[in-house]
Amino acid sequence: MSKNKQFHEIIKVLIIFTICTSLFYAALRIIHDQHERSHRYDPPEGAAVKVMNPVGSEWSNRLSIFFQLGE
């Protein structure tokens, strides 16, 4: 291959790589924007059940202090 043809092949690969990278980046931005607009912390609807109900007993207070102090 001549130098000129090899140079054109390298330029062609770089252009294709740049276009594909730009398209991939644009797709990621679109997905990110859609995800940011979703309301993740809305109150649940329907037959949702609360998973944890804090108990005001002695052991739960002591356990909380234990974790806070790291003992």
Secondary structure, DSSP 8 states (H G I E B T S, - for coil): --HHHHHHHHHHHHHHHHHHHHHHHHHHHHHHHHHHHS-TT----SS---S------HHHHHHHHHHHHT-
